[in-house]
Amino acid sequence: MPRRFKGQGDHACLCGDVDGDGCDEVLIGSLTIDHDGTVLWCNGRGHSDAHYYGDIDPHRPGMELAFVYETPQRKGGGLFMADPVTGEEIWKLPVPTHHVHGSGLCADVAPAYPGLEFYGQEVDQSNNSKEKTHPQSDNRWFYTANGTLLSSYTNCTYRYGNGVRNAFWDADLQREVFKGGLWDHEGTQIAKVPGPMMVVDLFGDWREEVIAAFPGEIRIYTTDIPAMDRRVTLMRDASYRSRITMWTSGYDQQPILLTIPSAEAPGISLRVAPNGRSLTLDVNASLNAPLKGELEVTEMPKDWSVDLGKVRIDLPAGGHWTKTLKIKRPPYPKGHYEATVRLAREGAPALVVHQPFNF
């Protein structure tokens, strides 16, 4: 093996037809092996803690490959987005890093931005942290799919740590993250589900089940929230299926898809602020068709209300609408609450999002 190929592996590998020749390549990290056993490309960046192959940026043709690099990147690139056909840079974190640790996050969690968001956090290298294993630092970054920096360092409120499990769980087309339960990305708890041993669409409704281990038993948790729309099981997606198969080999890393649900279909997201004082609505048209209809909040907890009425939605293909509403409510105890929003579409069935939340 040529010396330049050594040390380029990840903690897991993936399979996918990156060059469109009908045969799968093996993506072992910073090096991809063609179906005939030759090296398709090697970017020489060294060992990545995680890599994600699939459609990350819906506005860029083809697939993308996202890296979280443990190997020091002195010229930047601890978070790195590459073309999986050539290994060439699409965009990168511009500052030097010593060790961006764990699996980070590569998932569609924020409805206001097209595609998947990308997050990573560096290990603390200070002398005071040597007694801990891979301690977290304030060097953390949260990006959109096209490389726009949303927040960083101490201004980065998305403190997900070194590895973030996430799942399609509620009615909308974004994923929720695990943090002592399932939460939306802005900090409201959706479900009290334990940390997973595996997250996978077992039962075929495109939302994912959570497999968890307890003393003497294995439990499977599934959502009880009605879906906003119908779509085929995620296991029909070759990249998703490959990553699930590889989950038990190497590090357990979250799968992404060869398509982006929020880009190929219209969607609604409803989020209640963690303090219960405001409600944010996002409506997205698919990239392929405009969206017209009438939006209203049809259900709120008892004695709660928002001033919305019926709002006319008229979006071009790929368009986005958002509004934050003040919630009028009396003092309330901690507990489980629900809200529902409905979009009556022109020429298509209504979209209904039924959103639970906990305080």
C-alpha positions in Angstrom: 0.0 0.0 0.0 1.4 3.5 -0.9 2.3 5.4 2.2 0.0 8.3 1.4 -3.0 5.9 1.8 -2.2 5.0 5.3 -4.1 6.5 8.2 -7.0 7.7 6.0 -9.7 5.5 7.5 -12.8 6.4 9.6 -14.3 4.5 12.5 -16.8 3.0 10.1 -17.1 2.6 6.3 -19.9 3.2 3.9 -20.9 1.7 0.5 -22.5 3.7 -2.3 -22.4 4.2 -6.1 -20.7 7.6 -6.0 -19.6 7.7 -9.6 -22.8 6.4 -11.2 -21.4 3.3 -12.9 -23.9 0.9 -11.4 -21.4 -0.5 -8.9 -20.9 0.4 -5.3 -17.7 2.1 -4.0 -16.4 1.6 -0.5 -16.0 4.9 1.4 -13.6 4.2 4.2 -13.0 7.9 5.2 -10.5 10.1 3.4 -10.1 7.4 0.8 -12.7 5.9 -1.5 -12.1 2.5 -3.1 -13.6 1.9 -6.6 -15.6 -1.3 -7.3 -12.5 -2.9 -9.0 -10.3 -2.5 -5.9 -8.4 0.6 -7.1 -8.4 3.8 -5.2 -10.9 6.2 -6.7 -9.5 9.2 -4.7 -7.6 10.0 -1.5 -7.7 13.6 -0.1 -4.8 12.9 2.3 -6.5 14.7 5.3 -6.1 11.7 7.6 -8.4 10.1 10.1 -12.0 11.3 10.3 -14.1 10.5 13.4 -17.2 10.5 11.2 -18.3 10.8 7.6 -21.8 11.2 6.1 -22.7 10.3 2.5 -26.0 11.4 0.9 -27.9 14.4 -0.3 -26.9 17.2 2.1 -27.3 20.3 -0.1 -30.5 20.2 -2.3 -29.3 23.1 -4.4 -26.1 21.3 -5.5 -26.5 18.5 -8.0 -25.5 15.1 -6.8 -24.5 13.8 -3.4 -22.1 15.3 -0.8 -19.7 13.8 1.7 -19.3 15.5 5.1 -16.4 14.8 7.4 -15.7 15.4 11.1 -11.8 15.3 11.4 -9.9 14.0 14.4 -6.6 14.4 12.6 -5.3 18.0 13.1 -6.2 20.3 10.2 -3.7 23.1 10.5 -5.0 24.9 7.4 -8.7 24.4 8.3 -11.1 21.7 7.4 -12.0 20.1 10.8 -15.5 20.2 9.3 -15.2 19.4 5.6 -17.7 19.1 2.8 -16.5 17.1 -0.2 -17.6 15.9 -3.6 -17.8 12.1 -3.2 -16.9 11.5 -6.9 -13.5 13.3 -6.7 -12.9 14.0 -3.0 -12.4 17.7 -3.8 -13.4 20.4 -1.3 -16.9 22.0 -1.6 -16.4 24.1 1.6 -14.6 23.7 4.9 -14.3 25.2 8.4 -11.7 27.9 7.7 -9.9 27.9 11.1 -7.2 25.4 12.3 -8.4 22.5 14.5 -6.5 20.0 16.7 -9.2 17.4 17.2 -12.9 17.7 16.2 -14.3 14.8 18.1 -17.1 12.3 17.8 -19.9 12.0 15.2 -21.0 15.7 15.3 -24.4 16.2 13.7 -25.4 16.0 10.0 -29.1 16.2 9.9 -32.1 18.4 8.8 -33.1 19.9 12.1 -33.8 23.5 11.2 -36.7 24.2 8.8 -35.6 27.7 7.9 -32.6 26.5 6.0 -32.5 24.1 2.9 -30.9 20.7 3.3 -29.0 19.3 6.3 -27.3 21.2 9.0 -23.7 20.3 10.0 -22.2 20.7 13.5 -19.0 19.8 15.2 -17.1 20.4 18.4 -13.4 20.4 19.2 -11.8 18.6 22.2 -10.5 20.9 25.0 -6.7 20.9 24.8 -6.1 23.0 27.9 -3.8 21.8 30.7 -6.8 21.8 33.1 -8.7 19.2 31.1 -6.1 16.4 30.9 -7.8 14.4 33.6 -10.9 14.0 31.4 -11.3 11.9 28.3 -12.1 14.0 25.3 -13.5 17.0 27.3 -15.7 19.4 25.4 -14.5 22.9 24.5 -16.2 26.1 23.4 -14.8 25.5 19.9 -18.1 24.5 18.2 -19.6 25.4 14.9 -23.1 25.1 13.4 -23.4 25.3 9.5 -26.0 25.2 6.8 -25.6 22.7 4.0 -24.0 25.3 1.7 -21.4 26.3 4.2 -23.1 29.4 5.8 -22.0 29.7 9.4 -25.1 30.0 11.7 -23.3 30.2 15.0 -20.0 29.4 16.6 -18.0 29.3 19.8 -19.8 30.6 22.9 -22.5 32.1 20.7 -23.4 28.6 19.4 -26.5 27.6 21.3 -26.5 24.2 19.7 -24.3 22.5 22.3 -24.8 18.9 21.2 -21.5 17.5 22.4 -19.3 15.0 20.7 -22.1 12.8 19.2 -25.7 13.5 18.5 -28.3 10.8 17.9 -31.4 12.1 16.1 -34.6 10.7 14.6 -37.6 11.4 12.4 -40.2 11.2 15.2 -42.9 13.8 15.0 -45.1 14.9 12.1 -42.9 17.3 10.3 -40.0 16.6 7.9 -37.1 17.5 10.3 -35.3 15.3 12.7 -35.4 15.6 16.5 -32.3 15.2 18.6 -31.6 13.1 21.7 -30.7 14.9 24.9 -32.3 13.1 27.8 -35.3 12.6 25.6 -36.2 13.8 22.1 -36.0 17.6 21.6 -36.5 19.9 18.7 -33.3 21.9 17.8 -34.5 25.0 19.6 -34.8 23.3 23.0 -38.4 22.0 23.5 -38.9 18.4 24.6 -41.1 16.4 22.2 -41.0 12.9 23.8 -39.6 11.3 26.9 -37.7 8.5 25.0 -34.4 7.0 26.4 -31.1 7.3 24.7 -30.9 4.8 21.8 -28.8 1.8 21.1 -30.0 2.2 17.5 -32.3 4.4 15.6 -33.9 2.9 12.5 -37.2 2.8 10.5 -38.2 -0.7 11.5 -42.0 -0.5 10.9 -42.0 1.3 7.6 -43.9 4.6 8.0 -40.7 6.7 7.4 -40.5 7.8 11.0 -37.9 6.0 13.1 -38.0 3.6 16.0 -35.7 3.8 19.0 -34.0 0.5 20.2 -32.9 0.8 23.8 -31.2 -1.6 26.2 -32.2 -2.1 29.8 -31.1 -4.7 32.4 -32.5 -8.0 31.1 -34.5 -6.6 28.2 -34.4 -4.8 24.8 -37.1 -2.2 24.2 -38.4 -0.7 21.0 -40.1 2.7 21.1 -42.2 4.0 18.2 -43.9 7.3 17.7 -47.6 7.7 18.3 -47.8 11.0 16.4 -49.8 10.9 13.1 -47.5 11.7 10.1 -48.1 14.8 8.1 -47.9 12.9 4.8 -47.2 9.4 3.4 -43.9 8.2 2.0 -42.1 4.9 1.6 -40.0 3.3 4.3 -36.5 4.8 4.8 -35.1 1.3 4.3 -35.8 1.6 0.6 -33.0 4.2 0.5 -29.7 2.4 -0.4 -27.5 4.8 1.6 -29.7 4.6 4.7 -29.8 0.8 4.5 -26.0 0.6 4.1 -25.4 2.8 7.2 -27.9 0.8 9.3 -26.1 -2.4 8.2 -22.8 -0.9 9.3 -24.1 0.4 12.6 -22.8 -2.6 14.5 -19.4 -2.4 12.7 -17.2 0.3 14.0 -18.7 3.4 15.6 -22.4 3.8 15.6 -23.0 6.7 13.2 -26.4 8.1 12.1 -27.6 7.4 8.6 -28.6 10.1 6.1 -30.6 9.7 2.8 -30.0 10.0 -0.9 -33.0 12.4 -0.9 -34.0 15.2 1.4 -37.7 14.9 2.5 -38.1 18.6 3.1 -36.7 19.4 -0.4 -38.9 16.9 -2.3 -42.2 17.7 -0.5 -44.0 20.6 1.1 -43.8 20.8 4.9 -45.0 22.6 8.0 -43.1 22.9 11.3 -44.6 24.0 14.6 -42.4 24.8 17.5 -43.3 26.1 21.0 -40.6 28.0 22.8 -39.0 26.3 25.8 -40.7 28.9 28.1 -44.1 28.3 26.5 -44.6 31.9 25.6 -44.3 31.8 21.8 -45.1 29.6 18.9 -43.1 29.6 15.6 -44.5 28.3 12.4 -42.5 27.5 9.3 -43.9 26.5 5.9 -41.7 25.3 3.1 -42.6 24.6 -0.6 -40.8 21.7 -2.3 -38.0 22.6 -4.7 -40.1 21.3 -7.6 -43.5 23.0 -7.1 -45.1 26.2 -5.7 -47.3 25.9 -2.7 -50.7 27.7 -2.2 -53.2 27.4 0.5 -54.6 28.6 3.8 -52.9 28.1 7.1 -54.5 28.1 10.6 -53.8 26.9 14.1 -56.7 24.6 14.8 -55.8 23.3 18.3 -54.1 24.7 21.4 -54.0 23.6 25.0 -57.0 24.6 27.1 -57.1 28.4 27.7 -54.1 29.0 25.4 -54.5 31.1 22.2 -52.5 32.7 19.4 -53.5 35.6 17.2 -53.2 34.1 13.7 -56.6 33.4 12.1 -56.3 32.1 8.6 -53.2 33.1 6.7 -52.9 32.9 2.9 -49.8 31.0 1.8 -48.4 31.6 -1.7 -44.9 30.4 -2.1 -42.8 29.7 -5.2 -40.9 26.4 -5.6 -38.3 26.3 -2.8 -40.0 29.2 -0.9 -40.1 29.6 2.8 -42.6 31.4 5.2 -42.2 31.8 8.9 -43.9 33.6 11.7 -43.5 33.7 15.5 -46.7 34.3 17.5 -47.1 35.3 21.1 -49.0 32.7 23.2 -51.7 34.0 25.4 -52.1 31.7 28.4 -52.6 31.5 32.1 -49.9 30.1 34.4 -49.6 26.5 33.8 -48.1 23.4 35.6 -45.3 21.3 34.1 -46.8 18.6 31.9 -47.6 17.4 28.4 -49.3 19.7 25.9 -50.4 19.5 22.3 -51.0 21.9 19.4 -52.2 21.4 15.8 -51.7 23.5 12.6 -53.5 22.8 9.3 -52.6 23.9 5.8 -55.5 23.6 3.3 -53.7 23.3 0.0 -55.1 24.1 -3.4 -55.5 21.0 -5.5 -54.0 18.6 -2.9 -54.9 17.1 0.4 -54.5 19.3 3.5 -51.3 19.0 5.5 -51.9 18.6 9.3 -49.1 18.8 11.9 -50.1 17.6 15.4 -47.2 18.6 17.7 -46.8 17.4 21.3 -44.4 19.1 23.7 -43.4 18.8 27.3 -42.4 21.3 30.0 
